[in-house]
Amino acid sequence: MFSGNFKHNIDGNGRFIIPSQFREELGESFNAVKGKEGFIVLYSQSEFERRASALKGSTPEELEILFSFMSTAETITQDKQGRCVLSSKMREYVGLSRDAADSIKIVGMLDQIYICKDQEDRQPVSTPEDLYFRAEKAAKDAEDAAKQKKAEE
């Protein structure tokens, strides 16, 4: 489980360091997805796969969520010291300078990590319509349905 609020620098090439508390659980390779309101959301590979597989695209809403989730995903690899690179597309999305050093905020949020430009007043937006909370609900509903089906057998 991820928790905590960290400030780190990111250089003009997009290099930054994952906080040491997050490195092992996040894994050597993980996924970055564009979140709502200019946040980047990081998922461990297993959490990303769990969420993606729960969204089968059976309904128009699920298909929209799945498309949004998968179409912005990027795989990131960290080295033994937690160094990794954020693409220029992701840096631009959160409002970071394309070629200059900047400061980012890295926030642990249970099974995901939020990254944003370091601004004192910046907080994640979490409304009922938020894409990732809808994705979480869809994943939980799928798990509940699988448990119910197994119980009926």
C-alpha positions as CSV (number, residue, x, y, z in Angstrom):
1,M,0.0,0.0,0.0
2,F,1.3,3.4,-1.0
3,S,1.1,6.4,1.3
4,G,3.0,9.6,1.9
5,N,3.7,12.9,0.2
6,F,7.1,13.5,-1.4
7,K,8.7,16.4,-3.3
8,H,11.3,15.5,-5.9
9,N,13.1,17.2,-8.7
10,I,12.7,16.2,-12.3
11,D,15.4,17.3,-14.8
12,G,14.9,18.6,-18.4
13,N,15.2,15.0,-19.7
14,G,12.3,13.8,-17.5
15,R,14.5,11.9,-15.0
16,F,13.3,11.6,-11.5
17,I,13.6,9.3,-8.5
18,I,10.8,7.1,-7.1
19,P,10.7,7.5,-3.3
20,S,12.5,4.5,-1.6
21,Q,9.3,3.5,0.3
22,F,7.5,2.9,-3.1
23,R,10.3,1.1,-5.1
24,E,9.8,-2.5,-4.1
25,E,6.0,-2.6,-4.3
26,L,5.9,-0.6,-7.5
27,G,8.3,-3.1,-9.2
28,E,11.1,-2.6,-11.7
29,S,8.6,-1.9,-14.5
30,F,5.3,-0.1,-13.9
31,N,2.6,1.8,-15.7
32,A,1.9,5.5,-15.9
33,V,-1.6,6.7,-17.0
34,K,-2.9,10.2,-17.5
35,G,-5.3,10.9,-14.7
36,K,-7.9,13.6,-14.3
37,E,-7.1,17.2,-13.8
38,G,-3.4,17.0,-14.8
39,F,-2.3,14.2,-12.6
40,I,-0.3,11.2,-13.7
41,V,-1.2,7.9,-12.0
42,L,1.3,5.2,-11.5
43,Y,0.3,1.5,-11.1
44,S,2.4,-1.6,-10.4
45,Q,2.2,-4.0,-13.3
46,S,-0.1,-6.4,-11.4
47,E,-2.5,-3.6,-10.3
48,F,-2.6,-2.2,-13.9
49,E,-3.4,-5.6,-15.3
50,R,-6.0,-6.2,-12.6
51,R,-7.8,-3.0,-13.5
52,A,-7.5,-3.4,-17.2
53,S,-8.8,-7.0,-17.2
54,A,-11.8,-5.9,-15.0
55,L,-12.8,-3.5,-17.8
56,K,-14.0,-5.8,-20.5
57,G,-15.6,-3.1,-22.6
58,S,-19.0,-4.8,-22.4
59,T,-21.0,-1.6,-22.1
60,P,-20.4,1.7,-23.8
61,E,-19.3,3.2,-20.4
62,E,-16.9,0.4,-19.8
63,L,-15.5,0.8,-23.3
64,E,-15.0,4.5,-22.8
65,I,-13.2,3.9,-19.5
66,L,-11.1,1.1,-21.0
67,F,-10.1,3.3,-24.0
68,S,-9.2,6.2,-21.8
69,F,-7.2,4.0,-19.5
70,M,-5.3,2.0,-22.1
71,S,-4.7,4.7,-24.7
72,T,-2.7,6.9,-22.3
73,A,-0.7,4.2,-20.6
74,E,3.1,4.1,-20.8
75,T,5.5,1.6,-19.3
76,I,8.2,3.0,-17.1
77,T,11.3,1.1,-15.9
78,Q,13.3,2.1,-12.8
79,D,16.8,1.1,-12.0
80,K,18.1,-0.1,-8.6
81,Q,18.3,3.4,-7.3
82,G,14.7,4.2,-8.3
83,R,15.7,6.5,-11.2
84,C,13.3,6.6,-14.1
85,V,12.2,8.8,-17.0
86,L,8.8,10.4,-17.5
87,S,8.1,11.0,-21.2
88,S,7.8,14.5,-22.6
89,K,4.0,13.9,-23.3
90,M,3.4,13.0,-19.6
91,R,5.5,16.0,-18.5
92,E,3.6,18.4,-20.7
93,Y,0.3,16.9,-19.4
94,V,1.1,17.8,-15.8
95,G,2.4,21.3,-16.8
96,L,6.1,20.6,-16.4
97,S,8.7,22.5,-18.5
98,R,9.7,20.5,-21.5
99,D,13.4,21.1,-21.3
100,A,14.0,22.5,-17.9
101,A,14.3,21.1,-14.4
102,D,11.2,21.3,-12.3
103,S,9.7,20.1,-9.0
104,I,7.1,17.4,-8.7
105,K,4.9,16.0,-5.9
106,I,4.6,12.3,-5.6
107,V,1.7,11.1,-3.4
108,G,1.0,7.5,-2.4
109,M,-2.8,6.8,-2.7
110,L,-3.4,3.2,-1.5
111,D,-2.8,1.1,-4.6
112,Q,-1.7,3.9,-6.9
113,I,0.7,6.8,-6.9
114,Y,-0.2,10.3,-8.1
115,I,2.4,12.6,-9.7
116,C,1.8,16.3,-10.4
117,K,3.7,19.6,-10.7
118,D,4.6,20.7,-7.2
119,Q,2.1,23.4,-6.2
120,E,1.2,24.0,-2.6
121,D,-2.5,24.2,-3.3
122,R,-2.6,21.2,-5.7
123,Q,-4.8,18.2,-4.5
124,P,-6.2,15.3,-6.4
125,V,-9.7,15.8,-7.6
126,S,-12.0,12.9,-6.6
127,T,-15.5,13.2,-7.8
128,P,-18.0,10.4,-8.3
129,E,-17.4,10.8,-12.1
130,D,-13.6,10.5,-11.8
131,L,-12.4,8.0,-14.3
132,Y,-10.2,6.0,-11.9
133,F,-12.8,5.7,-9.2
134,R,-15.2,4.4,-11.8
135,A,-12.5,2.0,-12.9
136,E,-12.0,0.9,-9.3
137,K,-15.8,0.3,-8.8
138,A,-15.9,-1.7,-12.1
139,A,-13.0,-3.8,-10.9
140,K,-14.6,-4.5,-7.5
141,D,-17.9,-5.3,-9.2
142,A,-16.1,-7.8,-11.4
143,E,-14.4,-9.4,-8.4
144,D,-17.7,-9.6,-6.5
145,A,-19.4,-11.3,-9.5
146,A,-16.6,-13.8,-9.8
147,K,-16.9,-14.7,-6.1
148,Q,-20.7,-15.0,-6.3
149,K,-20.3,-17.3,-9.4
150,K,-17.8,-19.4,-7.6
151,A,-20.1,-19.7,-4.5
152,E,-23.0,-20.8,-6.7
153,E,-20.9,-23.7,-8.2
